[in-house]
């Protein structure tokens, strides 16, 4: 059986409480929540590797591509 409590812990937004109650997220995939692991990788990309992809011959462009 799936451990939903363990899965919820991976999503920081689900730690919020509104009126003392935990959030139940029922929105569409267009605004899907991101797990902590994805947020960490996104943060790493935006802080270390952001560059024009396929346009540069410099190190950060190669890494971003």
C-alpha positions in Angstrom: 0.0 0.0 0.0 1.2 3.6 -0.8 2.4 5.6 2.2 0.6 8.9 1.6 2.0 10.5 4.7 5.6 9.8 3.4 4.7 11.3 0.0 3.1 14.4 1.5 6.4 15.1 3.3 8.1 15.5 -0.1 5.8 18.5 -0.9 6.6 21.6 1.1 3.3 23.3 0.2 1.4 20.5 1.8 2.9 21.4 5.2 0.8 24.6 5.3 -2.3 24.7 7.4 -5.3 26.9 6.8 -7.7 27.5 9.7 -5.7 24.9 11.6 -6.3 22.2 9.0 -3.9 20.6 6.5 -4.2 21.4 2.8 -5.8 19.0 0.4 -4.6 19.8 -3.1 -7.1 19.1 -5.9 -5.9 21.4 -8.6 -4.9 20.4 -12.2 -1.5 19.4 -13.4 -1.1 22.8 -15.0 -0.1 24.1 -11.5 1.1 20.8 -10.0 3.1 21.0 -6.8 6.8 20.2 -6.9 8.5 17.8 -4.5 11.5 19.0 -2.5 13.9 17.1 -4.7 12.7 19.0 -7.8 12.8 22.3 -6.1 16.4 21.7 -5.0 17.5 20.9 -8.6 15.6 23.9 -9.9 17.4 26.1 -7.4 20.7 24.6 -8.3 20.1 25.3 -12.0 19.0 28.9 -11.4 21.8 29.7 -9.1 24.7 27.9 -10.9 23.9 27.1 -14.5 21.5 29.7 -16.0 22.7 30.6 -19.4 21.6 30.7 -23.0 21.4 27.2 -24.2 22.7 26.2 -27.7 24.0 29.7 -28.2 27.2 30.0 -26.3 30.6 28.4 -26.4 31.3 29.2 -22.7 31.2 26.8 -19.8 27.8 27.7 -18.2 26.1 27.6 -21.6 27.5 24.1 -22.2 26.3 23.0 -18.7 22.8 24.4 -19.2 22.5 22.7 -22.6 
